[in-house]
Amino acid sequence: MAEEKKENKAEYEKIFTKLNQKNIELKRQLDQFNDEGKDKWNSFVREFNHDMDELGKALKELTTNNKD
């Protein structure tokens, strides 16, 4: 059982690191966005919102799996 907990912890840390990197990338994209017109802004917002939704789902899944 202790070995299984170690494996789960390692897997959660791996997932957390990946999610944290995605979060950093999203922050960088937001900081670097240059307003180049309404069309580009709308496209940027759609993509950014999609990425944030995916990040939220992954975090929720991580916490749900952690309860099992």
CHARMM-style PDB file with segment names, atoms N, HN, CA, C and O in Angstrom:
ATOM      1  N   MET     1       0.826  -1.194   0.000  1.00  0.00      PROA
ATOM      2  CA  MET     1       0.000   0.000   0.000  1.00  0.00      PROA
ATOM      3  C   MET     1       0.874   1.263   0.000  1.00  0.00      PROA
ATOM      4  O   MET     1       0.568   2.234  -0.692  1.00  0.00      PROA
ATOM      5  N   ALA     2       1.941   1.242   0.765  1.00  0.00      PROA
ATOM      6  HN  ALA     2       2.189   0.453   1.328  1.00  0.00      PROA
ATOM      7  CA  ALA     2       2.825   2.407   0.821  1.00  0.00      PROA
ATOM      8  C   ALA     2       3.445   2.678  -0.539  1.00  0.00      PROA
ATOM      9  O   ALA     2       3.612   3.832  -0.935  1.00  0.00      PROA
ATOM     10  N   GLU     3       3.788   1.603  -1.260  1.00  0.00      PROA
ATOM     11  HN  GLU     3       3.653   0.666  -0.939  1.00  0.00      PROA
ATOM     12  CA  GLU     3       4.369   1.765  -2.597  1.00  0.00      PROA
ATOM     13  C   GLU     3       3.356   2.394  -3.554  1.00  0.00      PROA
ATOM     14  O   GLU     3       3.709   3.227  -4.389  1.00  0.00      PROA
ATOM     15  N   GLU     4       2.104   1.988  -3.421  1.00  0.00      PROA
ATOM     16  HN  GLU     4       1.817   1.312  -2.743  1.00  0.00      PROA
ATOM     17  CA  GLU     4       1.049   2.551  -4.276  1.00  0.00      PROA
ATOM     18  C   GLU     4       0.885   4.044  -4.010  1.00  0.00      PROA
ATOM     19  O   GLU     4       0.711   4.821  -4.949  1.00  0.00      PROA
ATOM     20  N   LYS     5       0.939   4.453  -2.748  1.00  0.00      PROA
ATOM     21  HN  LYS     5       1.081   3.822  -1.986  1.00  0.00      PROA
ATOM     22  CA  LYS     5       0.831   5.872  -2.406  1.00  0.00      PROA
ATOM     23  C   LYS     5       2.002   6.652  -2.991  1.00  0.00      PROA
ATOM     24  O   LYS     5       1.830   7.778  -3.457  1.00  0.00      PROA
ATOM     25  N   LYS     6       3.188   6.060  -2.968  1.00  0.00      PROA
ATOM     26  HN  LYS     6       3.328   5.145  -2.590  1.00  0.00      PROA
ATOM     27  CA  LYS     6       4.363   6.708  -3.554  1.00  0.00      PROA
ATOM     28  C   LYS     6       4.171   6.922  -5.048  1.00  0.00      PROA
ATOM     29  O   LYS     6       4.486   7.987  -5.579  1.00  0.00      PROA
ATOM     30  N   GLU     7       3.653   5.902  -5.720  1.00  0.00      PROA
ATOM     31  HN  GLU     7       3.398   5.037  -5.289  1.00  0.00      PROA
ATOM     32  CA  GLU     7       3.413   5.995  -7.161  1.00  0.00      PROA
ATOM     33  C   GLU     7       2.359   7.066  -7.452  1.00  0.00      PROA
ATOM     34  O   GLU     7       2.513   7.855  -8.384  1.00  0.00      PROA
ATOM     35  N   ASN     8       1.294   7.091  -6.657  1.00  0.00      PROA
ATOM     36  HN  ASN     8       1.169   6.450  -5.899  1.00  0.00      PROA
ATOM     37  CA  ASN     8       0.250   8.103  -6.849  1.00  0.00      PROA
ATOM     38  C   ASN     8       0.807   9.498  -6.626  1.00  0.00      PROA
ATOM     39  O   ASN     8       0.514  10.414  -7.395  1.00  0.00      PROA
ATOM     40  N   LYS     9       1.606   9.668  -5.584  1.00  0.00      PROA
ATOM     41  HN  LYS     9       1.845   8.924  -4.960  1.00  0.00      PROA
ATOM     42  CA  LYS     9       2.187  10.976  -5.300  1.00  0.00      PROA
ATOM     43  C   LYS     9       3.072  11.434  -6.455  1.00  0.00      PROA
ATOM     44  O   LYS     9       3.019  12.592  -6.870  1.00  0.00      PROA
ATOM     45  N   ALA    10       3.878  10.523  -6.964  1.00  0.00      PROA
ATOM     46  HN  ALA    10       3.921   9.582  -6.627  1.00  0.00      PROA
ATOM     47  CA  ALA    10       4.756  10.864  -8.082  1.00  0.00      PROA
ATOM     48  C   ALA    10       3.931  11.252  -9.307  1.00  0.00      PROA
ATOM     49  O   ALA    10       4.276  12.197 -10.017  1.00  0.00      PROA
ATOM     50  N   GLU    11       2.854  10.530  -9.551  1.00  0.00      PROA
ATOM     51  HN  GLU    11       2.574   9.763  -8.975  1.00  0.00      PROA
ATOM     52  CA  GLU    11       1.986  10.837 -10.705  1.00  0.00      PROA
ATOM     53  C   GLU    11       1.312  12.197 -10.525  1.00  0.00      PROA
ATOM     54  O   GLU    11       1.237  12.982 -11.470  1.00  0.00      PROA
ATOM     55  N   TYR    12       0.820  12.479  -9.308  1.00  0.00      PROA
ATOM     56  HN  TYR    12       0.881  11.841  -8.541  1.00  0.00      PROA
ATOM     57  CA  TYR    12       0.186  13.773  -9.049  1.00  0.00      PROA
ATOM     58  C   TYR    12       1.178  14.915  -9.194  1.00  0.00      PROA
ATOM     59  O   TYR    12       0.837  15.976  -9.718  1.00  0.00      PROA
ATOM     60  N   GLU    13       2.391  14.705  -8.736  1.00  0.00      PROA
ATOM     61  HN  GLU    13       2.668  13.843  -8.311  1.00  0.00      PROA
ATOM     62  CA  GLU    13       3.417  15.740  -8.875  1.00  0.00      PROA
ATOM     63  C   GLU    13       3.739  15.995 -10.340  1.00  0.00      PROA
ATOM     64  O   GLU    13       3.952  17.138 -10.745  1.00  0.00      PROA
ATOM     65  N   LYS    14       3.773  14.937 -11.126  1.00  0.00      PROA
ATOM     66  HN  LYS    14       3.600  14.009 -10.796  1.00  0.00      PROA
ATOM     67  CA  LYS    14       4.027  15.068 -12.561  1.00  0.00      PROA
ATOM     68  C   LYS    14       2.897  15.862 -13.230  1.00  0.00      PROA
ATOM     69  O   LYS    14       3.148  16.765 -14.029  1.00  0.00      PROA
ATOM     70  N   ILE    15       1.666  15.515 -12.895  1.00  0.00      PROA
ATOM     71  HN  ILE    15       1.462  14.781 -12.247  1.00  0.00      PROA
ATOM     72  CA  ILE    15       0.506  16.220 -13.460  1.00  0.00      PROA
ATOM     73  C   ILE    15       0.506  17.670 -13.003  1.00  0.00      PROA
ATOM     74  O   ILE    15       0.268  18.573 -13.805  1.00  0.00      PROA
ATOM     75  N   PHE    16       0.771  17.902 -11.721  1.00  0.00      PROA
ATOM     76  HN  PHE    16       0.965  17.168 -11.069  1.00  0.00      PROA
ATOM     77  CA  PHE    16       0.793  19.253 -11.187  1.00  0.00      PROA
ATOM     78  C   PHE    16       1.844  20.106 -11.890  1.00  0.00      PROA
ATOM     79  O   PHE    16       1.589  21.264 -12.220  1.00  0.00      PROA
ATOM     80  N   THR    17       3.012  19.541 -12.115  1.00  0.00      PROA
ATOM     81  HN  THR    17       3.219  18.600 -11.846  1.00  0.00      PROA
ATOM     82  CA  THR    17       4.086  20.269 -12.800  1.00  0.00      PROA
ATOM     83  C   THR    17       3.647  20.654 -14.209  1.00  0.00      PROA
ATOM     84  O   THR    17       3.881  21.777 -14.657  1.00  0.00      PROA
ATOM     85  N   LYS    18       3.013  19.719 -14.899  1.00  0.00      PROA
ATOM     86  HN  LYS    18       2.824  18.807 -14.535  1.00  0.00      PROA
ATOM     87  CA  LYS    18       2.531  19.992 -16.258  1.00  0.00      PROA
ATOM     88  C   LYS    18       1.469  21.100 -16.249  1.00  0.00      PROA
ATOM     89  O   LYS    18       1.497  21.994 -17.095  1.00  0.00      PROA
ATOM     90  N   LEU    19       0.547  21.041 -15.303  1.00  0.00      PROA
ATOM     91  HN  LEU    19       0.524  20.315 -14.616  1.00  0.00      PROA
ATOM     92  CA  LEU    19      -0.499  22.061 -15.206  1.00  0.00      PROA
ATOM     93  C   LEU    19       0.092  23.412 -14.828  1.00  0.00      PROA
ATOM     94  O   LEU    19      -0.348  24.446 -15.330  1.00  0.00      PROA
ATOM     95  N   ASN    20       1.065  23.408 -13.965  1.00  0.00      PROA
ATOM     96  HN  ASN    20       1.422  22.568 -13.557  1.00  0.00      PROA
ATOM     97  CA  ASN    20       1.714  24.653 -13.574  1.00  0.00      PROA
ATOM     98  C   ASN    20       2.425  25.289 -14.763  1.00  0.00      PROA
ATOM     99  O   ASN    20       2.379  26.508 -14.932  1.00  0.00      PROA
ATOM    100  N   GLN    21       3.078  24.481 -15.582  1.00  0.00      PROA
ATOM    101  HN  GLN    21       3.115  23.491 -15.445  1.00  0.00      PROA
ATOM    102  CA  GLN    21       3.738  24.993 -16.793  1.00  0.00      PROA
ATOM    103  C   GLN    21       2.706  25.607 -17.742  1.00  0.00      PROA
ATOM    104  O   GLN    21       2.954  26.656 -18.336  1.00  0.00      PROA
ATOM    105  N   LYS    22       1.556  24.955 -17.885  1.00  0.00      PROA
ATOM    106  HN  LYS    22       1.355  24.102 -17.403  1.00  0.00      PROA
ATOM    107  CA  LYS    22       0.503  25.482 -18.752  1.00  0.00      PROA
ATOM    108  C   LYS    22       0.015  26.818 -18.218  1.00  0.00      PROA
ATOM    109  O   LYS    22      -0.222  27.748 -18.988  1.00  0.00      PROA
ATOM    110  N   ASN    23      -0.136  26.917 -16.908  1.00  0.00      PROA
ATOM    111  HN  ASN    23       0.056  26.161 -16.282  1.00  0.00      PROA
ATOM    112  CA  ASN    23      -0.568  28.160 -16.291  1.00  0.00      PROA
ATOM    113  C   ASN    23       0.446  29.274 -16.546  1.00  0.00      PROA
ATOM    114  O   ASN    23       0.064  30.402 -16.856  1.00  0.00      PROA
ATOM    115  N   ILE    24       1.704  28.968 -16.418  1.00  0.00      PROA
ATOM    116  HN  ILE    24       2.014  28.051 -16.165  1.00  0.00      PROA
ATOM    117  CA  ILE    24       2.760  29.949 -16.689  1.00  0.00      PROA
ATOM    118  C   ILE    24       2.707  30.394 -18.145  1.00  0.00      PROA
ATOM    119  O   ILE    24       2.843  31.582 -18.440  1.00  0.00      PROA
ATOM    120  N   GLU    25       2.510  29.449 -19.050  1.00  0.00      PROA
ATOM    121  HN  GLU    25       2.399  28.484 -18.811  1.00  0.00      PROA
ATOM    122  CA  GLU    25       2.431  29.767 -20.481  1.00  0.00      PROA
ATOM    123  C   GLU    25       1.226  30.674 -20.769  1.00  0.00      PROA
ATOM    124  O   GLU    25       1.332  31.614 -21.557  1.00  0.00      PROA
ATOM    125  N   LEU    26       0.101  30.395 -20.143  1.00  0.00      PROA
ATOM    126  HN  LEU    26       0.016  29.631 -19.503  1.00  0.00      PROA
ATOM    127  CA  LEU    26      -1.083  31.231 -20.352  1.00  0.00      PROA
ATOM    128  C   LEU    26      -0.855  32.651 -19.834  1.00  0.00      PROA
ATOM    129  O   LEU    26      -1.265  33.623 -20.470  1.00  0.00      PROA
ATOM    130  N   LYS    27      -0.204  32.765 -18.687  1.00  0.00      PROA
ATOM    131  HN  LYS    27       0.129  31.976 -18.171  1.00  0.00      PROA
ATOM    132  CA  LYS    27       0.112  34.094 -18.155  1.00  0.00      PROA
ATOM    133  C   LYS    27       1.035  34.848 -19.107  1.00  0.00      PROA
ATOM    134  O   LYS    27       0.855  36.042 -19.345  1.00  0.00      PROA
ATOM    135  N   ARG    28       2.037  34.129 -19.654  1.00  0.00      PROA
ATOM    136  HN  ARG    28       2.183  33.159 -19.460  1.00  0.00      PROA
ATOM    137  CA  ARG    28       2.980  34.751 -20.585  1.00  0.00      PROA
ATOM    138  C   ARG    28       2.256  35.245 -21.835  1.00  0.00      PROA
ATOM    139  O   ARG    28       2.506  36.350 -22.315  1.00  0.00      PROA
ATOM    140  N   GLN    29       1.353  34.408 -22.353  1.00  0.00      PROA
ATOM    141  HN  GLN    29       1.150  33.510 -21.962  1.00  0.00      PROA
ATOM    142  CA  GLN    29       0.596  34.798 -23.544  1.00  0.00      PROA
ATOM    143  C   GLN    29      -0.232  36.054 -23.274  1.00  0.00      PROA
ATOM    144  O   GLN    29      -0.296  36.957 -24.109  1.00  0.00      PROA
ATOM    145  N   LEU    30      -0.846  36.101 -22.130  1.00  0.00      PROA
ATOM    146  HN  LEU    30      -0.793  35.368 -21.452  1.00  0.00      PROA
ATOM    147  CA  LEU    30      -1.665  37.264 -21.786  1.00  0.00      PROA
ATOM    148  C   LEU    30      -0.795  38.512 -21.638  1.00  0.00      PROA
ATOM    149  O   LEU    30      -1.167  39.586 -22.111  1.00  0.00      PROA
ATOM    150  N   ASP    31       0.348  38.377 -20.991  1.00  0.00      PROA
ATOM    151  HN  ASP    31       0.650  37.504 -20.607  1.00  0.00      PROA
ATOM    152  CA  ASP    31       1.258  39.514 -20.807  1.00  0.00      PROA
ATOM    153  C   ASP    31       1.820  40.024 -22.135  1.00  0.00      PROA
ATOM    154  O   ASP    31       2.045  41.224 -22.297  1.00  0.00      PROA
ATOM    155  N   GLN    32       2.045  39.111 -23.082  1.00  0.00      PROA
ATOM    156  HN  GLN    32       1.862  38.137 -22.950  1.00  0.00      PROA
ATOM    157  CA  GLN    32       2.691  39.489 -24.338  1.00  0.00      PROA
ATOM    158  C   GLN    32       1.715  39.884 -25.438  1.00  0.00      PROA
ATOM    159  O   GLN    32       2.132  40.308 -26.516  1.00  0.00      PROA
ATOM    160  N   PHE    33       0.432  39.749 -25.178  1.00  0.00      PROA
ATOM    161  HN  PHE    33       0.093  39.405 -24.302  1.00  0.00      PROA
ATOM    162  CA  PHE    33      -0.520  40.068 -26.231  1.00  0.00      PROA
ATOM    163  C   PHE    33      -0.473  41.553 -26.554  1.00  0.00      PROA
ATOM    164  O   PHE    33      -0.537  42.405 -25.668  1.00  0.00      PROA
ATOM    165  N   ASN    34      -0.361  41.840 -27.834  1.00  0.00      PROA
ATOM    166  HN  ASN    34      -0.309  41.149 -28.554  1.00  0.00      PROA
ATOM    167  CA  ASN    34      -0.406  43.215 -28.324  1.00  0.00      PROA
ATOM    168  C   ASN    34      -1.733  43.406 -29.033  1.00  0.00      PROA
ATOM    169  O   ASN    34      -2.106  42.620 -29.904  1.00  0.00      PROA
ATOM    170  N   ASP    35      -2.423  44.431 -28.661  1.00  0.00      PROA
ATOM    171  HN  ASP    35      -2.120  45.070 -27.954  1.00  0.00      PROA
ATOM    172  CA  ASP    35      -3.725  44.706 -29.262  1.00  0.00      PROA
ATOM    173  C   ASP    35      -3.526  45.085 -30.729  1.00  0.00      PROA
ATOM    174  O   ASP    35      -3.069  46.183 -31.046  1.00  0.00      PROA
ATOM    175  N   GLU    36      -3.876  44.157 -31.610  1.00  0.00      PROA
ATOM    176  HN  GLU    36      -4.247  43.265 -31.352  1.00  0.00      PROA
ATOM    177  CA  GLU    36      -3.702  44.373 -33.047  1.00  0.00      PROA
ATOM    178  C   GLU    36      -5.034  44.396 -33.770  1.00  0.00      PROA
ATOM    179  O   GLU    36      -5.122  44.014 -34.937  1.00  0.00      PROA
ATOM    180  N   GLY    37      -6.041  44.832 -33.098  1.00  0.00      PROA
ATOM    181  HN  GLY    37      -5.970  45.143 -32.150  1.00  0.00      PROA
ATOM    182  CA  GLY    37      -7.352  44.904 -33.718  1.00  0.00      PROA
ATOM    183  C   GLY    37      -8.348  43.967 -33.060  1.00  0.00      PROA
ATOM    184  O   GLY    37      -7.990  43.029 -32.348  1.00  0.00      PROA
ATOM    185  N   LYS    38      -9.595  44.256 -33.322  1.00  0.00      PROA
ATOM    186  HN  LYS    38      -9.886  45.018 -33.900  1.00  0.00      PROA
ATOM    187  CA  LYS    38     -10.681  43.520 -32.686  1.00  0.00      PROA
ATOM    188  C   LYS    38     -10.690  42.044 -33.087  1.00  0.00      PROA
ATOM    189  O   LYS    38     -10.923  41.186 -32.235  1.00  0.00      PROA
ATOM    190  N   ASP    39     -10.444  41.730 -34.347  1.00  0.00      PROA
ATOM    191  HN  ASP    39     -10.254  42.427 -35.038  1.00  0.00      PROA
ATOM    192  CA  ASP    39     -10.463  40.336 -34.795  1.00  0.00      PROA
ATOM    193  C   ASP    39      -9.382  39.510 -34.084  1.00  0.00      PROA
ATOM    194  O   ASP    39      -9.640  38.396 -33.627  1.00  0.00      PROA
ATOM    195  N   LYS    40      -8.181  40.065 -33.997  1.00  0.00      PROA
ATOM    196  HN  LYS    40      -7.970  40.970 -34.367  1.00  0.00      PROA
ATOM    197  CA  LYS    40      -7.092  39.357 -33.325  1.00  0.00      PROA
ATOM    198  C   LYS    40      -7.406  39.189 -31.836  1.00  0.00      PROA
ATOM    199  O   LYS    40      -7.119  38.144 -31.251  1.00  0.00      PROA
ATOM    200  N   TRP    41      -7.997  40.222 -31.227  1.00  0.00      PROA
ATOM    201  HN  TRP    41      -8.230  41.070 -31.703  1.00  0.00      PROA
ATOM    202  CA  TRP    41      -8.352  40.150 -29.819  1.00  0.00      PROA
ATOM    203  C   TRP    41      -9.397  39.048 -29.585  1.00  0.00      PROA
ATOM    204  O   TRP    41      -9.266  38.247 -28.660  1.00  0.00      PROA
ATOM    205  N   ASN    42     -10.424  39.018 -30.424  1.00  0.00      PROA
ATOM    206  HN  ASN    42     -10.531  39.669 -31.176  1.00  0.00      PROA
ATOM    207  CA  ASN    42     -11.468  38.002 -30.271  1.00  0.00      PROA
ATOM    208  C   ASN    42     -10.902  36.594 -30.424  1.00  0.00      PROA
ATOM    209  O   ASN    42     -11.272  35.686 -29.679  1.00  0.00      PROA
ATOM    210  N   SER    43     -10.016  36.419 -31.378  1.00  0.00      PROA
ATOM    211  HN  SER    43      -9.715  37.156 -31.983  1.00  0.00      PROA
ATOM    212  CA  SER    43      -9.370  35.126 -31.582  1.00  0.00      PROA
ATOM    213  C   SER    43      -8.526  34.751 -30.369  1.00  0.00      PROA
ATOM    214  O   SER    43      -8.563  33.614 -29.898  1.00  0.00      PROA
ATOM    215  N   PHE    44      -7.776  35.712 -29.877  1.00  0.00      PROA
ATOM    216  HN  PHE    44      -7.746  36.635 -30.259  1.00  0.00      PROA
ATOM    217  CA  PHE    44      -6.948  35.488 -28.698  1.00  0.00      PROA
ATOM    218  C   PHE    44      -7.802  35.098 -27.499  1.00  0.00      PROA
ATOM    219  O   PHE    44      -7.471  34.153 -26.782  1.00  0.00      PROA
ATOM    220  N   VAL    45      -8.891  35.812 -27.279  1.00  0.00      PROA
ATOM    221  HN  VAL    45      -9.160  36.579 -27.862  1.00  0.00      PROA
ATOM    222  CA  VAL    45      -9.767  35.540 -26.141  1.00  0.00      PROA
ATOM    223  C   VAL    45     -10.376  34.147 -26.247  1.00  0.00      PROA
ATOM    224  O   VAL    45     -10.447  33.431 -25.248  1.00  0.00      PROA
ATOM    225  N   ARG    46     -10.816  33.752 -27.435  1.00  0.00      PROA
ATOM    226  HN  ARG    46     -10.759  34.333 -28.247  1.00  0.00      PROA
ATOM    227  CA  ARG    46     -11.389  32.411 -27.621  1.00  0.00      PROA
ATOM    228  C   ARG    46     -10.367  31.333 -27.267  1.00  0.00      PROA
ATOM    229  O   ARG    46     -10.667  30.397 -26.526  1.00  0.00      PROA
ATOM    230  N   GLU    47      -9.171  31.474 -27.800  1.00  0.00      PROA
ATOM    231  HN  GLU    47      -8.927  32.234 -28.402  1.00  0.00      PROA
ATOM    232  CA  GLU    47      -8.128  30.482 -27.545  1.00  0.00      PROA
ATOM    233  C   GLU    47      -7.738  30.467 -26.061  1.00  0.00      PROA
ATOM    234  O   GLU    47      -7.568  29.405 -25.463  1.00  0.00      PROA
ATOM    235  N   PHE    48      -7.602  31.647 -25.488  1.00  0.00      PROA
ATOM    236  HN  PHE    48      -7.739  32.510 -25.973  1.00  0.00      PROA
ATOM    237  CA  PHE    48      -7.223  31.754 -24.083  1.00  0.00      PROA
ATOM    238  C   PHE    48      -8.296  31.122 -23.197  1.00  0.00      PROA
ATOM    239  O   PHE    48      -7.973  30.374 -22.274  1.00  0.00      PROA
ATOM    240  N   ASN    49      -9.567  31.415 -23.468  1.00  0.00      PROA
ATOM    241  HN  ASN    49      -9.829  32.023 -24.217  1.00  0.00      PROA
ATOM    242  CA  ASN    49     -10.659  30.843 -22.680  1.00  0.00      PROA
ATOM    243  C   ASN    49     -10.697  29.321 -22.807  1.00  0.00      PROA
ATOM    244  O   ASN    49     -10.950  28.618 -21.829  1.00  0.00      PROA
ATOM    245  N   HSD    50     -10.447  28.822 -24.006  1.00  0.00      PROA
ATOM    246  HN  HSD    50     -10.242  29.393 -24.800  1.00  0.00      PROA
ATOM    247  CA  HSD    50     -10.406  27.379 -24.208  1.00  0.00      PROA
ATOM    248  C   HSD    50      -9.297  26.753 -23.365  1.00  0.00      PROA
ATOM    249  O   HSD    50      -9.505  25.737 -22.700  1.00  0.00      PROA
ATOM    250  N   ASP    51      -8.128  27.367 -23.401  1.00  0.00      PROA
ATOM    251  HN  ASP    51      -7.959  28.191 -23.941  1.00  0.00      PROA
ATOM    252  CA  ASP    51      -6.999  26.852 -22.626  1.00  0.00      PROA
ATOM    253  C   ASP    51      -7.286  26.912 -21.125  1.00  0.00      PROA
ATOM    254  O   ASP    51      -6.923  25.994 -20.390  1.00  0.00      PROA
ATOM    255  N   MET    52      -7.931  27.982 -20.669  1.00  0.00      PROA
ATOM    256  HN  MET    52      -8.226  28.727 -21.266  1.00  0.00      PROA
ATOM    257  CA  MET    52      -8.277  28.099 -19.257  1.00  0.00      PROA
ATOM    258  C   MET    52      -9.307  27.048 -18.864  1.00  0.00      PROA
ATOM    259  O   MET    52      -9.221  26.483 -17.774  1.00  0.00      PROA
ATOM    260  N   ASP    53     -10.265  26.778 -19.719  1.00  0.00      PROA
ATOM    261  HN  ASP    53     -10.334  27.236 -20.605  1.00  0.00      PROA
ATOM    262  CA  ASP    53     -11.255  25.729 -19.450  1.00  0.00      PROA
ATOM    263  C   ASP    53     -10.575  24.371 -19.317  1.00  0.00      PROA
ATOM    264  O   ASP    53     -10.890  23.597 -18.413  1.00  0.00      PROA
ATOM    265  N   GLU    54      -9.642  24.088 -20.220  1.00  0.00      PROA
ATOM    266  HN  GLU    54      -9.386  24.717 -20.954  1.00  0.00      PROA
ATOM    267  CA  GLU    54      -8.916  22.819 -20.176  1.00  0.00      PROA
ATOM    268  C   GLU    54      -8.089  22.716 -18.894  1.00  0.00      PROA
ATOM    269  O   GLU    54      -8.016  21.649 -18.285  1.00  0.00      PROA
ATOM    270  N   LEU    55      -7.477  23.805 -18.492  1.00  0.00      PROA
ATOM    271  HN  LEU    55      -7.536  24.672 -18.987  1.00  0.00      PROA
ATOM    272  CA  LEU    55      -6.697  23.823 -17.258  1.00  0.00      PROA
ATOM    273  C   LEU    55      -7.607  23.579 -16.060  1.00  0.00      PROA
ATOM    274  O   LEU    55      -7.262  22.811 -15.162  1.00  0.00      PROA
ATOM    275  N   GLY    56      -8.757  24.224 -16.045  1.00  0.00      PROA
ATOM    276  HN  GLY    56      -9.038  24.848 -16.774  1.00  0.00      PROA
ATOM    277  CA  GLY    56      -9.721  24.028 -14.959  1.00  0.00      PROA
ATOM    278  C   GLY    56     -10.208  22.590 -14.882  1.00  0.00      PROA
ATOM    279  O   GLY    56     -10.313  22.028 -13.792  1.00  0.00      PROA
ATOM    280  N   LYS    57     -10.502  21.997 -16.017  1.00  0.00      PROA
ATOM    281  HN  LYS    57     -10.417  22.454 -16.903  1.00  0.00      PROA
ATOM    282  CA  LYS    57     -10.945  20.600 -16.049  1.00  0.00      PROA
ATOM    283  C   LYS    57      -9.854  19.679 -15.515  1.00  0.00      PROA
ATOM    284  O   LYS    57     -10.125  18.753 -14.750  1.00  0.00      PROA
ATOM    285  N   ALA    58      -8.628  19.945 -15.925  1.00  0.00      PROA
ATOM    286  HN  ALA    58      -8.408  20.698 -16.546  1.00  0.00      PROA
ATOM    287  CA  ALA    58      -7.514  19.096 -15.482  1.00  0.00      PROA
ATOM    288  C   ALA    58      -7.309  19.219 -13.976  1.00  0.00      PROA
ATOM    289  O   ALA    58      -7.050  18.222 -13.302  1.00  0.00      PROA
ATOM    290  N   LEU    59      -7.423  20.428 -13.447  1.00  0.00      PROA
ATOM    291  HN  LEU    59      -7.633  21.238 -13.994  1.00  0.00      PROA
ATOM    292  CA  LEU    59      -7.277  20.614 -12.003  1.00  0.00      PROA
ATOM    293  C   LEU    59      -8.407  19.919 -11.248  1.00  0.00      PROA
ATOM    294  O   LEU    59      -8.175  19.291 -10.215  1.00  0.00      PROA
ATOM    295  N   LYS    60      -9.613  20.031 -11.759  1.00  0.00      PROA
ATOM    296  HN  LYS    60      -9.801  20.542 -12.599  1.00  0.00      PROA
ATOM    297  CA  LYS    60     -10.749  19.373 -11.127  1.00  0.00      PROA
ATOM    298  C   LYS    60     -10.562  17.858 -11.152  1.00  0.00      PROA
ATOM    299  O   LYS    60     -10.827  17.176 -10.162  1.00  0.00      PROA
ATOM    300  N   GLU    61     -10.111  17.346 -12.274  1.00  0.00      PROA
ATOM    301  HN  GLU    61      -9.896  17.901 -13.078  1.00  0.00      PROA
ATOM    302  CA  GLU    61      -9.858  15.910 -12.400  1.00  0.00      PROA
ATOM    303  C   GLU    61      -8.765  15.467 -11.435  1.00  0.00      PROA
ATOM    304  O   GLU    61      -8.854  14.392 -10.842  1.00  0.00      PROA
ATOM    305  N   LEU    62      -7.751  16.282 -11.280  1.00  0.00      PROA
ATOM    306  HN  LEU    62      -7.679  17.155 -11.762  1.00  0.00      PROA
ATOM    307  CA  LEU    62      -6.667  15.956 -10.371  1.00  0.00      PROA
ATOM    308  C   LEU    62      -7.187  15.864  -8.939  1.00  0.00      PROA
ATOM    309  O   LEU    62      -6.847  14.925  -8.219  1.00  0.00      PROA
ATOM    310  N   THR    63      -7.995  16.815  -8.525  1.00  0.00      PROA
ATOM    311  HN  THR    63      -8.271  17.578  -9.110  1.00  0.00      PROA
ATOM    312  CA  THR    63      -8.506  16.788  -7.150  1.00  0.00      PROA
ATOM    313  C   THR    63      -9.526  15.677  -6.972  1.00  0.00      PROA
ATOM    314  O   THR    63      -9.615  15.096  -5.890  1.00  0.00      PROA
ATOM    315  N   THR    64     -10.296  15.367  -8.004  1.00  0.00      PROA
ATOM    316  HN  THR    64     -10.224  15.839  -8.883  1.00  0.00      PROA
ATOM    317  CA  THR    64     -11.249  14.260  -7.933  1.00  0.00      PROA
ATOM    318  C   THR    64     -10.516  12.938  -7.810  1.00  0.00      PROA
ATOM    319  O   THR    64     -10.895  12.091  -7.000  1.00  0.00      PROA
ATOM    320  N   ASN    65      -9.479  12.752  -8.595  1.00  0.00      PROA
ATOM    321  HN  ASN    65      -9.170  13.440  -9.252  1.00  0.00      PROA
ATOM    322  CA  ASN    65      -8.676  11.520  -8.536  1.00  0.00      PROA
ATOM    323  C   ASN    65      -7.948  11.399  -7.205  1.00  0.00      PROA
ATOM    324  O   ASN    65      -7.707  10.291  -6.727  1.00  0.00      PROA
ATOM    325  N   ASN    66      -7.600  12.518  -6.611  1.00  0.00      PROA
ATOM    326  HN  ASN    66      -7.796  13.418  -6.999  1.00  0.00      PROA
ATOM    327  CA  ASN    66      -6.878  12.511  -5.352  1.00  0.00      PROA
ATOM    328  C   ASN    66      -7.756  11.998  -4.210  1.00  0.00      PROA
ATOM    329  O   ASN    66      -7.238  11.474  -3.224  1.00  0.00      PROA
ATOM    330  N   LYS    67      -9.062  12.140  -4.330  1.00  0.00      PROA
ATOM    331  HN  LYS    67      -9.482  12.565  -5.132  1.00  0.00      PROA
ATOM    332  CA  LYS    67      -9.985  11.685  -3.294  1.00  0.00      PROA
ATOM    333  C   LYS    67     -10.197  10.188  -3.325  1.00  0.00      PROA
ATOM    334  O   LYS    67     -10.607   9.600  -2.324  1.00  0.00      PROA
ATOM    335  N   ASP    68      -9.919   9.549  -4.480  1.00  0.00      PROA
ATOM    336  HN  ASP    68      -9.586  10.027  -5.293  1.00  0.00      PROA
ATOM    337  CA  ASP    68     -10.144   8.100  -4.614  1.00  0.00      PROA
ATOM    338  C   ASP    68      -9.210   7.298  -3.773  1.00  0.00      PROA
ATOM    339  OT1 ASP    68      -9.275   6.068  -3.779  1.00  0.00      PROA
TER     340      ASP     68
END
